Amino acid sequence: MKTIKQIADEIGVSKQAVQKRLSQLPTTAVATNEQGIKLINVEGEAFLRATIQNRLSATSVLVVDNQTTTKAEVADNQSEIYMILKAELEVKNKQITEMKQVIDEQQQTIKALTETITIAHQTLQAEQALHADTKKMYLLLDGKKLKRWWQVWKKNN
């Protein structure tokens, strides 16, 4: 039977990490001595090792047969992770550059359409003014007042 500290030292994790998983053990795997120190039997120790090692392997820290990886292996893993992240960063930078180009193109298109709309609006206003002037000239040349639709049946005096 081993204490929490002994198991934590062997696995290479903190006592808190072992205590956190202690609640997952069956009550028969944990005993308390006269001094109040919790002791864990062999089955409980095996269970703790398995759960903690699964957790550590998920976070890319390798633990093999109670031996942690060497600093060189950790450095190799870190350099591999660095290279992967660097490649991903380059891809993302390329995507950002492409998105900026697309946004610039869209802004240019919006600017061109805005100018086209402005020119069309000005042309429409000029045509409306010309039409109004033409209508006034027609009335002046004809000498008659333009009758409203309800005045069509009225006789001219």
N, CA, C and O of each residue as an XYZ file, in Angstrom:
628
protein
N       0.846     -1.171      0.000
C       0.000      0.000      0.000
C       0.895      1.239      0.000
O       1.906      1.306      0.700
N       0.487      2.212     -0.809
C       1.293      3.419     -0.962
C       0.456      4.642     -0.622
O      -0.774      4.610     -0.678
N       1.154      5.733     -0.266
C       0.479      6.987      0.033
C       0.254      7.761     -1.269
O       0.797      7.428     -2.322
N      -0.553      8.786     -1.152
C      -0.845      9.635     -2.313
C       0.438     10.275     -2.831
O       0.661     10.342     -4.040
N       1.280     10.743     -1.911
C       2.526     11.394     -2.300
C       3.444     10.423     -3.031
O       4.058     10.807     -4.026
N       3.559      9.197     -2.579
C       4.427      8.217     -3.224
C       3.955      7.943     -4.662
O       4.762      7.882     -5.590
N       2.653      7.781     -4.826
C       2.109      7.517     -6.163
C       2.323      8.729     -7.069
O       2.689      8.585     -8.235
N       2.094      9.915     -6.526
C       2.271     11.132     -7.312
C       3.720     11.282     -7.760
O       3.981     11.647     -8.906
N       4.670     11.000     -6.859
C       6.086     11.098     -7.210
C       6.463     10.077     -8.279
O       7.223     10.394     -9.194
N       5.946      8.870     -8.174
C       6.276      7.832     -9.145
C       5.724      8.163    -10.531
O       6.394      7.945    -11.541
N       4.508      8.686    -10.574
C       3.878      9.001    -11.858
C       4.436     10.313    -12.421
O       4.490     10.496    -13.638
N       4.846     11.211    -11.545
C       5.378     12.495    -12.001
C       4.321     13.573    -12.091
O       4.396     14.459    -12.942
N       3.321     13.495    -11.198
C       2.276     14.520    -11.155
C       2.179     15.040     -9.728
O       2.854     14.539     -8.828
N       1.338     16.046     -9.526
C       1.182     16.603     -8.185
C       0.255     15.735     -7.335
O      -0.487     14.897     -7.847
N       0.321     15.963     -6.015
C      -0.567     15.224     -5.109
C      -2.025     15.575     -5.396
O      -2.916     14.735     -5.272
N      -2.251     16.834     -5.781
C      -3.622     17.261     -6.061
C      -4.220     16.486     -7.233
O      -5.411     16.174     -7.236
N      -3.388     16.180     -8.225
C      -3.879     15.422     -9.380
C      -4.307     14.023     -8.954
O      -5.311     13.499     -9.437
N      -3.542     13.422     -8.048
C      -3.902     12.085     -7.562
C      -5.144     12.179     -6.689
O      -6.042     11.345     -6.801
N      -5.208     13.186     -5.817
C      -6.373     13.345     -4.935
C      -7.644     13.600     -5.736
O      -8.727     13.165     -5.346
N      -7.510     14.303     -6.852
C      -8.675     14.598     -7.691
C      -9.295     13.308     -8.227
O     -10.517     13.193     -8.318
N      -8.456     12.347     -8.577
C      -8.947     11.092     -9.126
C      -9.213     10.042     -8.055
O      -9.703      8.953     -8.356
N      -8.898     10.360     -6.836
C      -9.101      9.434     -5.723
C     -10.583      9.134     -5.518
O     -10.944      8.037     -5.090
N     -11.439     10.107     -5.823
C     -12.879      9.910     -5.634
C     -13.443      8.880     -6.618
O     -14.525      8.339     -6.394
N     -12.712      8.608     -7.707
C     -13.173      7.635     -8.694
C     -12.881      6.197     -8.263
O     -13.425      5.250     -8.830
N     -12.023      6.043     -7.262
C     -11.662      4.699     -6.794
C     -12.783      4.084     -5.954
O     -13.530      4.806     -5.294
N     -12.901      2.782     -5.974
C     -13.849      2.146     -5.059
C     -13.337      2.316     -3.620
O     -12.132      2.436     -3.398
N     -14.236      2.325     -2.669
C     -13.857      2.553     -1.271
C     -12.960      1.450     -0.730
O     -12.231      1.668      0.238
N     -13.001      0.277     -1.336
C     -12.145     -0.821     -0.868
C     -10.685     -0.605     -1.255
O      -9.803     -1.250     -0.688
N     -10.411      0.281     -2.201
C      -9.047      0.517     -2.662
C      -8.318      1.535     -1.787
O      -7.099      1.680     -1.886
N      -9.056      2.239     -0.932
C      -8.454      3.284     -0.101
C      -8.634      2.928      1.373
O      -9.721      2.554      1.815
N      -7.544      3.055      2.116
C      -7.596      2.815      3.562
C      -6.907      3.988      4.248
O      -6.153      4.733      3.621
N      -7.174      4.143      5.543
C      -6.553      5.212      6.312
C      -5.821      4.585      7.491
O      -6.374      3.730      8.183
N      -4.566      5.010      7.725
C      -3.805      4.440      8.851
C      -4.118      5.226     10.128
O      -4.984      6.101     10.140
N      -3.395      4.894     11.202
C      -3.663      5.503     12.510
C      -3.402      7.010     12.515
O      -4.008      7.740     13.300
N      -2.517      7.472     11.656
C      -2.178      8.889     11.626
C      -3.100      9.686     10.700
O      -2.944     10.901     10.580
N      -4.051      9.026     10.049
C      -4.998      9.694      9.166
C      -4.501      9.820      7.730
O      -5.112     10.529      6.931
N      -3.415      9.152      7.392
C      -2.855      9.203      6.037
C      -3.567      8.161      5.184
O      -3.723      7.010      5.592
N      -3.994      8.575      4.003
C      -4.693      7.660      3.102
C      -3.684      6.778      2.404
O      -2.674      7.249      1.882
N      -3.974      5.485      2.403
C      -3.136      4.500      1.733
C      -3.957      3.856      0.621
O      -5.145      3.585      0.791
N      -3.317      3.618     -0.507
C      -4.009      3.080     -1.672
C      -3.416      1.714     -1.996
O      -2.197      1.560     -2.062
N      -4.291      0.715     -2.200
C      -3.804     -0.638     -2.490
C      -3.333     -0.739     -3.945
O      -3.408      0.234     -4.696
N      -2.854     -1.906     -4.331
C      -2.248     -2.121     -5.645
C      -3.261     -1.900     -6.764
O      -2.938     -1.300     -7.790
N      -4.497     -2.388     -6.565
C      -5.526     -2.215     -7.596
C      -5.857     -0.742     -7.789
O      -5.991     -0.271     -8.919
N      -5.986     -0.025     -6.695
C      -6.259      1.408     -6.776
C      -5.108      2.156     -7.419
O      -5.315      3.091     -8.192
N      -3.886      1.734     -7.092
C      -2.707      2.365     -7.692
C      -2.699      2.149     -9.205
O      -2.405      3.076     -9.959
N      -3.013      0.952     -9.646
C      -3.054      0.655    -11.077
C      -4.123      1.502    -11.772
O      -3.899      2.022    -12.865
N      -5.290      1.634    -11.127
C      -6.362      2.446    -11.690
C      -5.930      3.906    -11.804
O      -6.152      4.539    -12.837
N      -5.314      4.445    -10.750
C      -4.855      5.831    -10.773
C      -3.810      6.045    -11.863
O      -3.857      7.035    -12.593
N      -2.873      5.114    -11.968
C      -1.844      5.234    -13.012
C      -2.491      5.292    -14.400
O      -2.131      6.125    -15.232
N      -3.445      4.396    -14.630
C      -4.087      4.336    -15.942
C      -4.834      5.628    -16.257
O      -4.700      6.172    -17.353
N      -5.619      6.120    -15.302
C      -6.399      7.332    -15.567
C      -5.502      8.546    -15.739
O      -5.744      9.375    -16.617
N      -4.482      8.662    -14.922
C      -3.592      9.817    -15.030
C      -2.761      9.734    -16.304
O      -2.541     10.750    -16.963
N      -2.297      8.543    -16.659
C      -1.516      8.410    -17.888
C      -2.368      8.695    -19.116
O      -1.879      9.282    -20.082
N      -3.629      8.290    -19.095
C      -4.527      8.629    -20.206
C      -4.679     10.132    -20.320
O      -4.679     10.687    -21.419
N      -4.807     10.777    -19.194
C      -4.945     12.241    -19.179
C      -3.672     12.902    -19.691
O      -3.732     13.860    -20.462
N      -2.530     12.395    -19.265
C      -1.262     12.979    -19.693
C      -1.005     12.734    -21.172
O      -0.490     13.616    -21.860
N      -1.349     11.566    -21.667
C      -1.118     11.290    -23.088
C      -2.027     12.156    -23.949
O      -1.679     12.499    -25.080
N      -3.185     12.507    -23.416
C      -4.082     13.385    -24.154
C      -3.521     14.797    -24.249
O      -3.856     15.542    -25.171
N      -2.669     15.165    -23.301
C      -2.081     16.504    -23.325
C      -0.656     16.482    -23.853
O       0.105     17.416    -23.598
N      -0.279     15.443    -24.580
C       1.000     15.319    -25.276
C       2.208     15.161    -24.364
O       3.330     15.404    -24.809
N       2.029     14.771    -23.128
C       3.162     14.445    -22.258
C       3.169     12.947    -22.131
O       2.173     12.348    -21.725
N       4.287     12.331    -22.474
C       4.347     10.883    -22.511
C       4.865     10.334    -21.196
O       5.874     10.805    -20.672
N       4.161      9.318    -20.652
C       4.612      8.610    -19.462
C       4.618      7.136    -19.815
O       3.579      6.581    -20.176
N       5.785      6.486    -19.717
C       5.900      5.083    -20.097
C       6.494      4.318    -18.924
O       7.603      4.621    -18.483
N       5.761      3.321    -18.410
C       6.233      2.440    -17.338
C       6.889      3.205    -16.195
O       8.043      2.946    -15.854
N       6.185      4.110    -15.625
C       6.623      4.886    -14.460
C       7.813      5.812    -14.757
O       8.376      6.380    -13.822
N       8.207      5.981    -16.008
C       9.319      6.862    -16.344
C       8.798      7.989    -17.221
O       8.152      7.744    -18.239
N       9.074      9.193    -16.833
C       8.671     10.317    -17.670
C       9.658     10.439    -18.815
O      10.771      9.918    -18.744
N       9.255     11.118    -19.855
C      10.128     11.261    -21.012
C      11.325     12.139    -20.668
O      11.272     12.946    -19.739
N      12.373     11.975    -21.405
C      13.573     12.769    -21.159
C      13.371     14.171    -21.701
O      12.449     14.433    -22.472
N      14.243     15.058    -21.286
C      14.140     16.444    -21.743
C      14.341     16.533    -23.249
O      13.725     17.374    -23.903
N      15.189     15.682    -23.808
C      15.425     15.687    -25.259
C      14.155     15.286    -26.008
O      13.824     15.883    -27.033
N      13.447     14.283    -25.504
C      12.197     13.861    -26.143
C      11.146     14.955    -26.046
O      10.406     15.209    -26.996
N      11.089     15.594    -24.895
C      10.138     16.694    -24.731
C      10.493     17.825    -25.684
O       9.610     18.422    -26.300
N      11.788     18.124    -25.809
C      12.225     19.176    -26.730
C      11.873     18.812    -28.166
O      11.442     19.670    -28.937
N      12.057     17.529    -28.536
C      11.684     17.090    -29.884
C      10.191     17.266    -30.110
O       9.764     17.754    -31.156
N       9.400     16.862    -29.116
C       7.948     17.025    -29.225
C       7.581     18.499    -29.339
O       6.710     18.867    -30.127
N       8.234     19.329    -28.564
C       7.938     20.759    -28.608
C       8.336     21.349    -29.955
O       7.626     22.198    -30.494
N       9.472     20.905    -30.506
C       9.887     21.433    -31.810
C       8.926     20.969    -32.905
O       8.649     21.717    -33.843
N       8.414     19.733    -32.791
C       7.420     19.261    -33.755
C       6.147     20.083    -33.652
O       5.568     20.485    -34.661
N       5.723     20.323    -32.434
C       4.520     21.140    -32.217
C       4.747     22.549    -32.751
O       3.860     23.131    -33.374
N       5.931     23.093    -32.507
C       6.276     24.421    -33.001
C       6.189     24.470    -34.520
O       5.634     25.413    -35.086
N       6.740     23.450    -35.182
C       6.727     23.418    -36.646
C       5.291     23.314    -37.174
O       4.929     23.971    -38.149
N       4.489     22.486    -36.518
C       3.089     22.336    -36.929
C       2.352     23.665    -36.765
O       1.626     24.102    -37.658
N       2.550     24.295    -35.615
C       1.872     25.568    -35.370
C       2.363     26.661    -36.319
O       1.583     27.508    -36.755
N       3.645     26.637    -36.633
C       4.201     27.619    -37.564
C       3.582     27.435    -38.946
O       3.231     28.412    -39.607
N       3.447     26.175    -39.384
C       2.831     25.900    -40.684
C       1.373     26.355    -40.695
O       0.909     26.938    -41.674
N       0.655     26.089    -39.609
C      -0.743     26.521    -39.515
C      -0.830     28.042    -39.536
O      -1.733     28.608    -40.152
N       0.101     28.698    -38.865
C       0.113     30.160    -38.841
C       0.353     30.721    -40.241
O      -0.272     31.709    -40.624
N       1.245     30.106    -41.002
C       1.499     30.553    -42.371
C       0.250     30.395    -43.230
O      -0.071     31.268    -44.036
N      -0.451     29.280    -43.056
C      -1.690     29.055    -43.805
C      -2.716     30.127    -43.444
O      -3.378     30.687    -44.318
N      -2.837     30.404    -42.155
C      -3.806     31.416    -41.713
C      -3.428     32.802    -42.234
O      -4.299     33.572    -42.637
N      -2.131     33.122    -42.226
C      -1.695     34.412    -42.759
C      -2.031     34.530    -44.239
O      -2.445     35.592    -44.703
N      -1.853     33.436    -44.982
C      -2.200     33.433    -46.407
C      -3.704     33.640    -46.587
O      -4.134     34.385    -47.467
N      -4.500     32.975    -45.745
C      -5.954     33.140    -45.824
C      -6.356     34.577    -45.504
O      -7.255     35.128    -46.138
N      -5.695     35.176    -44.530
C      -6.004     36.567    -44.177
C      -5.672     37.492    -45.337
O      -6.434     38.409    -45.643
N      -4.524     37.250    -45.987
C      -4.136     38.069    -47.136
C      -5.167     37.938    -48.254
O      -5.562     38.933    -48.861
N      -5.596     36.718    -48.521
C      -6.607     36.495    -49.561
C      -7.920     37.191    -49.206
O      -8.565     37.782    -50.072
N      -8.315     37.121    -47.936
C      -9.554     37.775    -47.506
C      -9.446     39.287    -47.644
O     -10.415     39.944    -48.025
N      -8.274     39.848    -47.339
C      -8.082     41.294    -47.503
C      -8.224     41.688    -48.965
O      -8.813     42.723    -49.277
N      -7.682     40.860    -49.871
C      -7.812     41.147    -51.295
C      -9.269     41.114    -51.724
O      -9.722     41.976    -52.476
N     -10.003     40.113    -51.243
C     -11.425     40.009    -51.581
C     -12.186     41.231    -51.057
O     -13.041     41.785    -51.749
N     -11.867     41.639    -49.840
C     -12.538     42.801    -49.247
C     -12.212     44.063    -50.044
O     -13.091     44.886    -50.299
N     -10.937     44.213    -50.438
C     -10.556     45.374    -51.248
C     -11.307     45.386    -52.576
O     -11.786     46.435    -53.007
N     -11.412     44.233    -53.223
C     -12.156     44.142    -54.486
C     -13.619     44.512    -54.284
O     -14.205     45.228    -55.096
N     -14.209     44.017    -53.188
C     -15.610     44.326    -52.920
C     -15.795     45.814    -52.637
O     -16.784     46.411    -53.063
N     -14.848     46.411    -51.922
C     -14.947     47.846    -51.649
C     -14.838     48.657    -52.934
O     -15.539     49.655    -53.098
N     -13.966     48.236    -53.848
C     -13.843     48.923    -55.129
C     -15.123     48.785    -55.936
O     -15.568     49.735    -56.580
N     -15.713     47.595    -55.897
C     -16.977     47.379    -56.604
C     -18.081     48.248    -56.012
O     -18.870     48.845    -56.744
N     -18.129     48.316    -54.699
C     -19.146     49.148    -54.031
C     -18.941     50.615    -54.398
O     -19.908     51.333    -54.650
N     -17.694     51.058    -54.430
C     -17.403     52.451    -54.777
C     -17.839     52.749    -56.208
O     -18.443     53.788    -56.472
N     -17.532     51.831    -57.136
C     -17.918     52.020    -58.534
C     -19.436     52.045    -58.670
O     -19.974     52.875    -59.403
N     -20.131     51.153    -57.978
C     -21.598     51.135    -58.041
C     -22.197     52.398    -57.435
O     -23.192     52.918    -57.939
N     -21.600     52.888    -56.366
C     -22.081     54.125    -55.749
C     -21.932     55.292    -56.715
O     -22.837     56.117    -56.847
N     -20.793     55.359    -57.387
C     -20.589     56.425    -58.372
C     -21.584     56.305    -59.520
O     -22.110     57.314    -59.989
N     -21.847     55.088    -59.977
C     -22.806     54.856    -61.055
C     -24.206     55.295    -60.626
O     -24.934     55.920    -61.397
N     -24.568     54.965    -59.399
C     -25.885     55.363    -58.886
C     -25.972     56.881    -58.784
O     -27.002     57.468    -59.116
N     -24.907     57.512    -58.331
C     -24.889     58.978    -58.211
C     -25.050     59.624    -59.589
O     -25.812     60.578    -59.747
N     -24.335     59.106    -60.575
C     -24.447     59.651    -61.934
C     -25.851     59.432    -62.484
O     -26.417     60.328    -63.110
N     -26.416     58.250    -62.258
C     -27.773     57.962    -62.725
C     -28.784     58.879    -62.051
O     -29.734     59.330    -62.691
N     -28.592     59.157    -60.777
C     -29.492     60.049    -60.047
C     -29.398     61.475    -60.608
O     -30.416     62.144    -60.787
N     -28.186     61.928    -60.880
C     -28.009     63.266    -61.441
C     -28.632     63.360    -62.829
O     -29.262     64.363    -63.164
N     -28.454     62.306    -63.641
C     -29.045     62.279    -64.979
C     -30.566     62.303    -64.889
O     -31.223     62.996    -65.666
N     -31.119     61.565    -63.963
C     -32.571     61.537    -63.777
C     -33.092     62.907    -63.380
O     -34.121     63.356    -63.887
N     -32.388     63.571    -62.478
C     -32.812     64.918    -62.072
C     -32.747     65.888    -63.241
O     -33.631     66.730    -63.404
N     -31.695     65.772    -64.061
C     -31.574     66.652    -65.226
C     -32.701     66.392    -66.218
O     -33.263     67.330    -66.781
N     -33.034     65.112    -66.433
C     -34.122     64.777    -67.349
C     -35.462     65.264    -66.820
O     -36.300     65.730    -67.591
N     -35.671     65.159    -65.510
C     -36.922     65.654    -64.926
C     -37.022     67.169    -65.079
O     -38.092     67.693    -65.389
N     -35.925     67.866    -64.865
C     -35.935     69.323    -65.024
C     -36.190     69.695    -66.478
O     -36.941     70.633    -66.746
N     -35.585     68.984    -67.417
C     -35.788     69.230    -68.840
C     -37.233     68.970    -69.226
O     -37.829     69.730    -69.990
N     -37.785     67.906    -68.703
C     -39.187     67.576    -68.988
C     -40.113     68.667    -68.442
O     -41.075     69.056    -69.105
N     -39.828     69.150    -67.259
C     -40.656     70.216    -66.690
C     -40.543     71.481    -67.525
O     -41.540     72.164    -67.758
N     -39.318     71.799    -67.982
C     -39.141     72.983    -68.836
C     -39.866     72.813    -70.160
O     -40.471     73.761    -70.660
N     -39.814     71.619    -70.732
C     -40.491     71.343    -71.998
C     -42.000     71.491    -71.825
O     -42.678     72.019    -72.707
N     -42.506     71.046    -70.737
C     -43.943     71.130    -70.458
C     -44.368     72.589    -70.334
O     -45.415     72.986    -70.847
N     -43.544     73.383    -69.646
C     -43.845     74.815    -69.507
C     -43.792     75.514    -70.862
O     -44.629     76.369    -71.151
N     -42.816     75.157    -71.692
C     -42.704     75.765    -73.023
C     -43.909     75.410    -73.868
O     -44.426     76.258    -74.595
N     -44.351     74.203    -73.787
C     -45.517     73.766    -74.534
C     -46.737     74.584    -74.130
O     -47.516     75.012    -74.982
N     -46.895     74.792    -72.861
C     -48.034     75.580    -72.381
C     -47.933     77.023    -72.845
O     -48.940     77.615    -73.234
N     -46.748     77.595    -72.811
C     -46.575     78.982    -73.240
C     -46.816     79.133    -74.727
O     -47.454     80.094    -75.157
N     -46.316     78.199    -75.517
C     -46.500     78.276    -76.959
C     -47.940     78.028    -77.359
O     -48.439     78.644    -78.301
N     -48.585     77.172    -76.683
C     -49.960     76.832    -77.013
C     -50.887     77.949    -76.560
O     -51.932     78.173    -77.169
N     -50.519     78.641    -75.509
C     -51.343     79.734    -75.035
C     -52.530     79.280    -74.236
O     -53.309     80.105    -73.761
N     -52.676     78.073    -74.087
C     -53.803     77.569    -73.325
C     -53.281     77.010    -72.013
O     -52.150     76.541    -71.887
N     -54.154     77.089    -71.081
C     -53.836     76.452    -69.821
C     -54.099     74.966    -69.949
O     -55.035     74.532    -70.619
N     -53.286     74.237    -69.321
C     -53.486     72.797    -69.309
C     -54.622     72.484    -68.365
O     -54.600     72.861    -67.194
N     -55.615     71.791    -68.887
C     -56.766     71.477    -68.064
C     -56.484     70.247    -67.235
O     -55.792     69.326    -67.668
N     -57.018     70.249    -66.069
C     -56.949     69.080    -65.223
C     -57.956     68.065    -65.748
O     -58.851     68.404    -66.523
N     -57.804     66.850    -65.328
C     -58.661     65.806    -65.868
C     -60.124     66.049    -65.553
O     -60.994     65.629    -66.315
N     -60.411     66.712    -64.458
C     -61.815     66.956    -64.116
C     -62.377     68.165    -64.846
O     -63.574     68.449    -64.801
N     -61.477     68.865    -65.516
C     -61.914     70.050    -66.260
C     -62.054     69.758    -67.744
O     -62.325     70.683    -68.510
N     -61.886     68.552    -68.175
C     -61.939     68.221    -69.592
C     -63.346     68.482    -70.154
O     -63.455     68.883    -71.313
N     -64.380     68.282    -69.420
C     -65.759     68.442    -69.902
C     -66.245     69.874    -69.788
O     -67.335     70.206    -70.252
N     -65.445     70.709    -69.178
C     -65.835     72.110    -69.075
C     -65.670     72.776    -70.416
O     -64.754     72.459    -71.176
N     -66.547     73.685    -70.696
C     -66.458     74.397    -71.959
C     -65.504     75.575    -71.800
O     -65.416     76.185    -70.734
N     -64.803     75.877    -72.868
C     -63.902     77.034    -72.857
C     -64.705     78.300    -73.028
O     -65.614     78.346    -73.857
N     -64.405     79.286    -72.297
C     -65.108     80.563    -72.378
C     -64.309     81.562    -73.127
O     -64.746     82.701    -73.296
